[in-house]
Structures are given as structure tokens and as C-alpha cells.
């Protein structure tokens, strides 16, 4: 098991420009059997209900291909419940405390898959990707939505810290599923 402060925990295994670019075929190639789905800056700008066009169809497509999906968010019930309903009543874990991996393990157990078969799709290296790596899930980085969040200074600071890791990743891999 890796240590909490291990910088390798911040490295995604796969990277996509948009969540809509992730296909069932990609998930199969990754070895995934289930999906953990982040909300903020992955499918909607942080703190908003302005979803990317096509997200409901994407959820239906992924589910139709046999992949269960659980929303795994650091958000509160007030935010997560309406989003879960908007996405067709997806199961969810709120206040997930990512990067701590308990919520990912809980989601994998609920979906009856091994943690190594859970693809965690999210925008943040310091929460989504770190949580996935820490527990042995599949870390999939989705580039943050370009729309402004309600907390621009917070994300600006975080994004600057992520740059060296993303540059190192790009030298090795680029976008999509490569192995």
C-alpha cells in the first residue's frame, strides 16, 4: 500500500479531455467493471447545476454497456441528491472525503466489484486521482471544465500545483487509453 504523501499517488493512469470522450470500449480496455463519477468540474462547474450537454445520454450509454455508476462526491447531500436524481437516480456517496479512499472502497463493494475494477473519473489530482491510486482503483483524469466555478482562486492555486504531474504524464502517454 502506498503512503499518503507518495507523489506517485497523484499520477493518473488515463486522461480524457471531457467525460463524454470516455466510451464503454475505453472502460473495457482499462479493465473496469464499474464507474465512480465525480461531480464538480467533471460534469458541472463547481457549485452549479449547469451540466455539460449530453451527460444524461452518456450515463445511459455507460449503464447500457453494463457498467454500474456511483456518484462519489465531496459535496453535501443538498448538492448531491438533486444531481443524482438528474442523472437518473444514480446511487451516490456524499461527503466522501477524497483523497481518503474509504468512499471508493464503499462504492466498489456496493457495485459488487473488486476495487481494482473501479474506474474513478474525476478532475482533481489531489482528490479523485489520489484516492483512486491510494486504494488500487483505476485513476482516470478528466480535464476540468473550462466554465468558471464559484471558487476560482481555490482552483487556480490547485491547478498550478498539478501542472508538473500533468506535464510528466503527457510526455509518457497523452489522452485516451494507451495500453
C-alpha positions as CSV (number, residue, x, y, z in Angstrom):
1,X,0.0,0.0,0.0
2,X,1.3,3.4,-0.9
3,X,1.9,6.1,1.7
4,X,-0.4,9.1,1.8
5,X,2.3,11.6,0.8
6,X,3.7,9.5,-2.0
7,X,3.8,11.7,-5.1
8,X,3.0,8.7,-7.3
9,X,-0.5,8.8,-6.0
10,X,-1.1,12.0,-8.0
11,X,-0.4,10.4,-11.4
12,X,-3.4,9.3,-13.4
13,X,-3.4,6.1,-15.4
14,X,-5.6,7.6,-18.2
15,X,-6.6,11.1,-19.2
16,X,-9.5,12.5,-21.3
17,X,-10.4,16.0,-22.3
18,X,-14.1,15.5,-21.5
19,X,-16.1,12.9,-19.7
20,X,-18.1,12.4,-22.9
21,X,-15.0,11.1,-24.6
22,X,-14.9,8.0,-22.3
23,X,-16.6,5.1,-24.1
24,X,-17.6,1.7,-22.9
25,X,-14.8,0.3,-25.0
26,X,-12.3,2.5,-23.2
27,X,-13.6,1.3,-19.8
28,X,-13.3,-2.4,-21.0
29,X,-9.7,-1.7,-22.1
30,X,-8.9,-0.2,-18.7
31,X,-10.2,-3.4,-17.0
32,X,-13.1,-1.5,-15.4
33,X,-16.3,-3.1,-14.4
34,X,-17.8,-0.1,-12.6
35,X,-17.5,3.7,-12.6
36,X,-17.1,6.2,-9.8
37,X,-18.2,9.6,-11.0
38,X,-17.0,12.9,-9.6
39,X,-19.3,16.0,-10.0
40,X,-17.6,19.3,-9.6
41,X,-15.7,20.5,-12.7
42,X,-16.1,17.0,-14.2
43,X,-19.8,17.1,-15.2
44,X,-20.8,20.6,-13.9
45,X,-18.8,23.7,-12.9
46,X,-18.2,23.6,-9.1
47,X,-21.2,24.7,-7.1
48,X,-23.6,25.0,-10.2
49,X,-26.3,22.9,-11.7
50,X,-25.1,23.8,-15.3
51,X,-24.3,20.3,-16.6
52,X,-22.4,19.6,-19.7
53,X,-24.7,18.9,-22.7
54,X,-25.1,15.1,-23.2
55,X,-24.2,13.9,-19.7
56,X,-27.6,12.2,-19.2
57,X,-27.1,10.3,-22.5
58,X,-23.6,9.4,-21.6
59,X,-24.7,7.9,-18.2
60,X,-27.4,5.9,-20.1
61,X,-24.8,4.7,-22.6
62,X,-22.3,3.6,-19.9
63,X,-25.1,1.8,-18.0
64,X,-26.5,0.1,-21.1
65,X,-23.0,-1.3,-21.7
66,X,-23.2,-3.0,-18.3
67,X,-21.2,-0.6,-16.1
68,X,-22.8,0.5,-12.8
69,X,-22.1,4.1,-11.8
70,X,-21.9,5.6,-8.4
71,X,-21.5,9.3,-7.8
72,X,-18.6,9.9,-5.4
73,X,-18.5,13.5,-4.3
74,X,-17.1,15.6,-1.5
75,X,-20.3,17.6,-1.8
76,X,-23.1,17.7,0.7
77,X,-26.5,16.0,0.4
78,X,-28.0,19.3,-0.6
79,X,-25.9,19.2,-3.8
80,X,-25.5,15.5,-4.4
81,X,-29.2,14.3,-4.1
82,X,-30.6,16.6,-6.9
83,X,-27.6,15.7,-9.2
84,X,-28.1,12.0,-8.6
85,X,-31.8,12.4,-9.5
86,X,-30.9,14.5,-12.6
87,X,-28.6,11.6,-13.7
88,X,-31.4,9.1,-13.5
89,X,-31.3,8.2,-9.8
90,X,-27.7,7.1,-9.6
91,X,-26.5,5.8,-6.3
92,X,-24.2,8.2,-4.5
93,X,-21.8,8.8,-1.7
94,X,-21.7,12.4,-0.4
95,X,-19.1,13.9,1.9
96,X,-16.7,11.3,0.5
97,X,-13.6,12.9,2.0
98,X,-11.5,12.2,-1.1
99,X,-8.5,11.8,-1.3
100,X,-9.1,9.3,1.5
101,X,-10.2,6.1,-0.2
102,X,-13.0,4.8,2.0
103,X,-15.7,6.1,-0.3
104,X,-14.2,4.4,-3.3
105,X,-14.0,1.1,-1.4
106,X,-17.6,1.5,-0.3
107,X,-18.8,2.2,-3.9
108,X,-16.9,-0.8,-5.2
109,X,-18.5,-3.0,-2.6
110,X,-22.0,-1.7,-3.3
111,X,-21.5,-2.3,-7.0
112,X,-20.1,-5.8,-6.3
113,X,-16.7,-5.3,-8.0
114,X,-13.2,-5.5,-6.8
115,X,-11.6,-2.1,-6.1
116,X,-9.2,-2.8,-9.0
117,X,-12.2,-2.8,-11.3
118,X,-13.5,0.6,-10.3
119,X,-12.6,3.4,-12.7
120,X,-12.7,6.7,-10.8
121,X,-13.4,9.6,-13.2
122,X,-12.6,13.0,-11.8
123,X,-10.8,16.3,-12.5
124,X,-8.6,16.7,-9.4
125,X,-5.2,15.0,-9.0
126,X,-5.2,15.8,-5.2
127,X,-8.6,14.2,-4.5
128,X,-10.0,11.9,-7.2
129,X,-6.8,10.6,-8.6
130,X,-5.0,10.3,-5.3
131,X,-8.0,8.4,-3.8
132,X,-8.1,6.0,-6.7
133,X,-4.3,5.3,-6.6
134,X,-4.3,5.0,-2.9
135,X,-6.8,2.1,-2.8
136,X,-5.9,0.4,-6.1
137,X,-8.8,1.7,-8.2
138,X,-8.3,2.9,-11.8
139,X,-7.4,6.7,-11.8
140,X,-8.9,8.5,-14.8
141,X,-8.3,12.2,-15.0
142,X,-10.9,14.3,-16.8
143,X,-9.7,17.7,-17.7
144,X,-11.6,20.3,-15.6
145,X,-14.5,22.1,-17.3
146,X,-13.5,25.4,-18.8
147,X,-16.5,27.2,-17.3
148,X,-15.9,29.3,-14.2
149,X,-16.5,27.8,-10.8
150,X,-17.8,29.6,-7.8
151,X,-14.4,29.3,-6.3
152,X,-11.9,30.4,-8.9
153,X,-9.0,31.3,-6.6
154,X,-9.1,27.9,-4.9
155,X,-8.9,26.0,-8.3
156,X,-6.3,28.3,-9.7
157,X,-4.0,27.5,-6.9
158,X,-4.7,23.8,-7.1
159,X,-4.3,23.7,-10.9
160,X,-0.8,25.3,-10.7
161,X,0.2,22.6,-8.3
162,X,-1.0,19.9,-10.8
163,X,1.0,21.2,-13.8
164,X,4.2,19.3,-13.2
165,X,2.4,16.0,-12.9
166,X,0.3,16.5,-16.0
167,X,3.3,17.6,-18.0
168,X,5.1,14.4,-16.9
169,X,2.0,12.3,-17.8
170,X,1.8,13.9,-21.2
171,X,5.4,13.0,-22.0
172,X,4.6,9.4,-21.4
173,X,1.0,9.0,-22.6
174,X,-1.2,11.8,-23.8
175,X,-5.0,11.3,-24.0
176,X,-7.2,8.2,-24.1
177,X,-6.5,4.5,-23.3
178,X,-3.0,3.6,-24.4
179,X,-2.2,0.2,-23.0
